Each structure stands twice: as structure tokens, then as C-alpha cells.
């Protein structure tokens, strides 16, 4: 299954892009994230890390691609086993009074359906000034 979730807001597109690129700030806009283990200062393709969620939930991830010019990036995230994972492609675009951001999520329906409202809330927070 594949679905795209998006949000628009008044934050400048460049600022939203930087919030994506710095995993140390993900928990400031993504309420499902308590912290991130990641060795780089900025997202870089072919690197890995771990997201800490509520109730000791740990999700491993691999950054697949980062396109600074297009303001898009893709990662694979999984819980315990790679087959129990999602592929997420994020993007940011400028708008006259702010930006639009989106995430296209690919994976199994039982993982995507509960993730959609959580992702929507996170994106709405991400595009706030």
C-alpha cells in the first residue's frame, strides 16, 4: 500500500527543510518521537540510526537518499525486522505564504493505517513557524 500525507503552513520552506535535516530536533515537531540516535549532524544517504518512541518503542532506520536541491529525502524504518517496515519519502515546497510538506509512505496496510493520523499531526506541527 502507498499513501501520501501532506500539510501546509506559514513556516518558511527552508526552515522546514532544516528541521527535517537535523534529527536532534525531530522530537520538537513529531510527538511520536522521544529522541533519535544518529551519528551525523545532518541527514546523509547510506547512514543508519534509531528513533526512540513512547513506551520504549525503538525503530531502526536507514537514510536511503537526500536531495538537497529538490528538498526531498527517503528513509526505511522498521521495528525489529526489516520486513516489518515502511519506506517514507519526505518533501518540502515553497508557497507564497509559507510551505507545503508531504510524506509518501509505502508498506503494509496494517502499519500504514495507524501511522497516517500520527504523521498528519507531525507534519502540521512541522510547518508551523
C-alpha positions as MATLAB code, in Angstrom:
seq = 'XXXXXXXXXXXXXXXXXXXXXXXXXXXXXXXXXXXXXXXXXXXXXXXXXXXXXXXXXXXXXXXXXXXXXXXXXXXXXXXXXXXXXXXXXXXXXXXXXXXXXXXXXXXXXXXXXXXXXXXXXXXXXXXXX';
ca = [
       0.000    0.000    0.000;
       1.086    3.574   -0.606;
      -0.388    6.839    0.655;
       0.684   10.473    0.760;
       0.016   12.766    3.720;
       0.588   16.496    3.425;
       0.295   19.743    5.344;
       0.671   23.422    4.548;
       1.738   26.148    6.927;
       3.351   29.538    7.331;
       6.864   28.384    8.222;
       9.431   29.189    5.517;
      10.261   26.173    3.357;
      13.981   26.476    4.121;
      13.320   26.333    7.852;
      11.114   23.251    7.453;
      13.799   21.560    5.364;
      16.362   22.223    8.092;
      14.004   20.722   10.710;
      13.979   17.551    8.637;
      17.732   17.520    8.148;
      18.574   17.791   11.864;
      17.421   14.623   13.677;
      18.132   16.236   17.068;
      15.040   18.438   16.573;
      12.634   15.787   15.259;
      11.043   15.379   18.694;
      10.163   19.102   18.730;
       7.640   18.655   15.924;
       6.960   14.878   15.842;
       5.139   13.934   19.056;
       5.689   10.219   18.422;
       9.464   10.719   18.724;
      11.139   10.985   22.137;
      14.685   11.055   20.756;
      16.982    9.956   17.953;
      20.307    8.117   17.933;
      22.194    9.239   14.841;
      25.917    9.749   14.394;
      25.805   12.512   11.774;
      24.990   16.211   12.277;
      22.778   16.216    9.182;
      20.908   13.505    7.282;
      23.203   11.741    4.854;
      22.425    8.885    2.460;
      23.642    5.413    3.418;
      23.609    6.085    7.160;
      21.606    4.440    9.931;
      20.119    5.342   13.271;
      17.374    4.653   15.760;
      14.242    6.560   16.745;
      13.051    6.308   20.344;
       9.296    6.386   20.700;
       6.844    6.105   23.556;
       6.832    3.120   25.891;
      10.359    2.005   24.984;
       9.472    1.592   21.307;
      12.632    1.562   19.181;
      12.538    1.916   15.396;
      15.716    1.436   13.390;
      16.201    3.392   10.197;
      18.406    3.799    7.160;
      18.636    7.028    5.161;
      18.339    5.965    1.524;
      18.545    9.298   -0.305;
      18.831   13.020    0.420;
      18.322   15.500   -2.413;
      19.195   18.952   -1.053;
      18.314   20.710   -4.337;
      14.850   19.149   -4.585;
      14.230   19.238   -0.815;
      13.338   15.539   -0.700;
      14.670   12.617    1.308;
      13.832    8.932    1.676;
      14.360    6.521    4.513;
      13.442    2.979    5.503;
      12.216    2.478    9.057;
      11.485   -0.843   10.728;
      10.594   -2.351   14.076;
      12.738   -5.395   14.936;
      12.760   -6.868   11.425;
      13.203   -5.074    8.102;
      10.138   -6.808    6.609;
       8.100   -5.069    9.345;
       8.948   -1.658    7.984;
       7.981    1.324    5.926;
       9.635    3.379    3.219;
       8.985    7.097    3.677;
       9.771    9.822    1.162;
       9.515   13.373    2.511;
       9.471   16.626    0.611;
       9.144   20.380    1.084;
       7.972   23.031   -1.388;
       7.779   26.797   -1.075;
       4.416   28.544   -1.232;
       3.698   32.282   -1.337;
       2.960   32.463    2.398;
       4.949   29.520    3.718;
       5.353   25.962    2.554;
       3.854   22.583    1.869;
       5.385   19.370    3.122;
       4.455   15.793    2.431;
       5.409   12.230    3.125;
       4.663    9.292    0.854;
       4.534    6.109    2.899;
       4.926    2.666    1.329;
       4.445   -0.582    3.222;
       1.850   -2.955    4.556;
      -1.657   -1.687    5.282;
      -1.575   -2.737    8.983;
       1.442   -0.471    9.534;
       0.333    2.463    7.398;
      -3.272    2.864    8.602;
      -2.397    3.648   12.256;
       0.561    5.794   11.171;
      -1.458    8.205    8.987;
      -3.022   10.316   11.793;
       0.273   10.429   13.689;
       2.139   11.549   10.564;
      -0.520   14.170    9.777;
      -0.183   15.686   13.262;
       3.614   15.735   12.979;
       3.508   17.416    9.568;
       1.061   20.048   10.803;
       3.463   20.854   13.654;
       6.451   20.837   11.298;
       5.047   23.645    9.096;
       4.299   25.992   11.995;
       6.633   28.985   12.368;
];
